Amino acid sequence: MRRIGLLTVSIIFILAGCVTTVSTDVNRFTSPNLPQDLTGKTFVFVKLDKQEGSVEYDTHAALISEYLEKLGWRRTEDMRGADYAVSFFYGQGNGQTVSREIPIYGQTGGGTSYTSGTVNAYGGSGYRYGSYSGTTYTPPTYGVVGSTTQTETTYARFLDVAIYDWQKSIHGNKLVGVWEGKANSTGSSSTFAAVSKCMIKAVFSDFRKSGTENVQIPRPEC
């Protein structure tokens, strides 16, 4: 019974650790001022101060570029002449540890049992002794025989991408946004980089689809 319980616990832990997808909650907002045909339009990345010189930032920017280029845009380094500007920031929160009770299943009854003993009796010829034995079998029953505690630490990861009409922003001295994408996910990975490919793909999975949706990306793609 103990072996069955331990086996069950082992299977539970294995299943708990095999997360096959990254689940990302995505919010997209598209301005009606964003043209339907973006072929040939240029875009430039505008970095925050703390992103200057970051190799990680450049890696994420390259992946975002790939998705925008598939839409017909062309990346440029011309900060003044670009049609659009792209900014993004990302990160992760502190871990949150939660505990939960997991039941252990095993045999609760039934099976084969052996019975033996002795009997004695007194008669006209004195005491008489005898022994008996027997085996009985009843179908086994199974149920919860105990529980174990599983502790798990999860982390919140986020990605915010914004696209601006750069020429209107420059000439009007005010940022004019045309598209925003926000992504949030929670999982065991403690860094954004561990799931960045999946979260970026989730944001750009349907570029013009405004609103909220949950996007499941296979883990191997991260």
C-alpha positions in Angstrom: 0.0 0.0 0.0 2.9 2.3 0.8 4.5 1.6 -2.6 1.2 2.5 -4.4 1.0 5.7 -2.5 4.5 6.8 -3.2 4.1 5.9 -6.9 1.0 8.0 -7.1 2.8 11.0 -5.5 5.7 10.6 -7.9 3.4 10.7 -10.9 1.7 13.8 -9.5 4.9 15.6 -9.2 6.0 14.6 -12.7 2.8 15.9 -14.2 2.9 19.1 -12.2 6.4 19.8 -13.6 5.6 19.1 -17.3 4.2 22.4 -18.4 4.0 22.1 -22.2 2.7 25.6 -23.0 3.2 29.2 -21.9 -0.2 30.7 -21.2 -0.1 34.5 -21.9 -2.9 37.0 -21.4 -2.8 39.5 -24.2 -4.4 42.9 -24.5 -4.1 44.8 -27.9 -5.3 48.2 -28.8 -5.3 49.5 -32.4 -6.0 53.0 -33.5 -8.2 53.6 -36.5 -5.3 55.9 -37.7 -3.1 52.9 -38.3 -3.2 52.3 -42.1 -4.3 48.9 -43.3 -1.4 48.7 -45.8 1.9 49.1 -44.0 4.1 47.9 -46.8 7.3 49.9 -47.1 6.7 51.9 -43.8 9.8 52.3 -41.7 10.1 52.0 -38.0 12.8 52.8 -35.4 13.3 51.6 -31.9 13.2 54.3 -29.2 15.0 53.1 -26.0 14.5 54.1 -22.4 17.6 55.3 -20.7 18.2 52.1 -18.8 17.9 50.1 -22.0 20.8 51.7 -23.7 23.7 49.3 -24.3 21.6 46.3 -23.2 22.3 43.1 -25.1 19.2 41.5 -23.8 17.1 44.5 -25.1 18.7 44.2 -28.5 17.9 40.5 -28.6 14.2 41.1 -27.9 14.2 44.0 -30.4 15.5 41.8 -33.1 12.6 39.3 -32.6 10.0 42.1 -32.5 11.5 43.4 -35.7 10.9 40.0 -37.4 7.2 40.2 -36.7 6.9 43.8 -37.9 8.9 43.0 -41.0 6.4 40.2 -41.8 3.7 42.9 -41.9 5.7 44.8 -44.6 7.5 47.3 -42.3 11.2 48.0 -42.7 13.5 48.7 -39.7 15.7 51.8 -39.9 18.1 53.7 -37.6 17.0 57.1 -38.9 15.6 58.6 -35.7 14.2 61.7 -37.5 13.0 60.2 -40.8 11.2 57.0 -39.6 7.5 56.7 -40.2 6.9 54.9 -36.9 8.6 54.5 -33.5 8.5 51.4 -31.4 9.2 51.2 -27.7 8.9 48.3 -25.3 9.7 47.3 -21.8 9.6 44.0 -20.0 10.4 42.3 -16.7 9.3 40.0 -14.0 7.9 40.3 -10.5 9.0 38.7 -7.2 8.2 35.0 -6.7 5.1 34.0 -4.9 5.2 30.7 -3.0 2.0 28.7 -2.5 1.4 25.3 -0.9 -1.3 22.8 -1.5 -2.3 19.4 -0.2 -2.2 16.5 -2.6 -4.1 13.3 -1.7 -2.3 10.0 -1.8 -4.3 7.1 -3.2 -3.8 3.5 -2.1 -5.5 0.3 -1.1 -7.9 0.7 1.8 -9.2 -2.8 2.2 -9.9 -6.2 0.8 -7.3 -8.6 -0.6 -6.2 -12.0 0.7 -6.2 -12.8 4.4 -5.0 -15.9 6.3 -6.7 -17.2 9.5 -5.5 -19.9 11.9 -6.0 -21.0 15.4 -6.6 -24.0 17.8 -9.7 -25.4 19.5 -10.1 -27.7 22.5 -13.0 -29.6 23.9 -13.6 -31.9 26.9 -15.5 -35.2 26.5 -15.8 -38.6 28.0 -12.3 -39.5 26.9 -10.8 -36.3 28.2 -9.5 -33.2 26.5 -9.3 -33.1 22.7 -7.2 -30.5 20.8 -7.2 -29.5 17.2 -6.1 -26.7 14.9 -7.6 -24.9 11.9 -6.5 -22.6 9.1 -8.0 -21.0 6.1 -7.5 -18.4 3.4 -10.1 -15.9 2.3 -10.2 -13.3 -0.5 -12.3 -10.2 -1.0 -12.0 -7.7 -3.8 -9.6 -4.9 -2.9 -10.9 -1.4 -2.4 -9.0 1.9 -3.1 -9.2 5.4 -1.8 -7.4 8.2 -0.1 -4.9 6.9 2.4 -3.1 10.2 3.3 -1.8 13.4 1.8 1.4 15.2 1.0 2.2 18.9 0.7 3.5 20.4 -2.6 5.1 23.8 -2.6 5.5 25.8 -5.8 7.0 29.3 -6.5 5.6 31.2 -9.5 6.7 34.4 -11.1 4.7 37.1 -13.0 6.3 38.2 -16.3 5.2 41.1 -18.4 5.8 42.8 -21.8 4.4 46.1 -23.0 4.9 47.2 -26.7 3.8 50.6 -28.1 4.0 51.9 -31.6 3.7 55.7 -32.4 3.2 57.7 -35.6 6.6 59.2 -35.3 6.3 62.0 -37.8 3.1 63.3 -36.2 4.7 62.9 -32.8 7.8 65.0 -33.9 5.9 67.7 -35.6 3.2 68.0 -33.0 5.7 67.7 -30.1 3.4 65.1 -28.6 3.4 61.3 -28.8 0.7 59.9 -31.1 0.1 56.3 -30.4 -1.3 53.9 -33.1 -0.9 50.5 -31.5 -0.3 48.9 -28.1 0.2 45.3 -27.0 0.4 44.1 -23.4 1.2 40.6 -22.3 1.3 38.9 -18.9 2.1 35.4 -17.9 2.8 33.5 -14.7 5.0 30.4 -14.3 8.0 28.8 -12.7 10.6 30.6 -14.8 12.0 33.5 -12.8 13.2 35.6 -15.7 11.4 37.2 -18.7 14.1 35.9 -21.0 13.1 32.3 -20.3 9.7 32.9 -22.0 10.4 36.0 -24.1 10.0 34.2 -27.5 6.6 32.8 -26.5 5.3 36.1 -25.0 6.5 38.2 -28.0 4.9 35.6 -30.4 1.7 35.8 -28.3 1.5 39.6 -28.7 2.0 39.5 -32.4 0.0 36.4 -33.1 -2.9 38.5 -34.4 -1.6 42.0 -34.8 -4.8 43.8 -35.7 -7.1 41.9 -33.3 -8.0 44.4 -30.5 -9.2 43.2 -27.2 -8.2 40.6 -24.6 -7.4 37.0 -25.3 -5.4 34.1 -23.8 -2.7 32.7 -26.2 -1.2 29.3 -25.6 2.3 28.9 -27.1 4.1 25.5 -27.1 6.9 25.6 -24.6 9.6 24.3 -27.1 9.2 27.6 -29.0 10.5 29.4 -25.9 
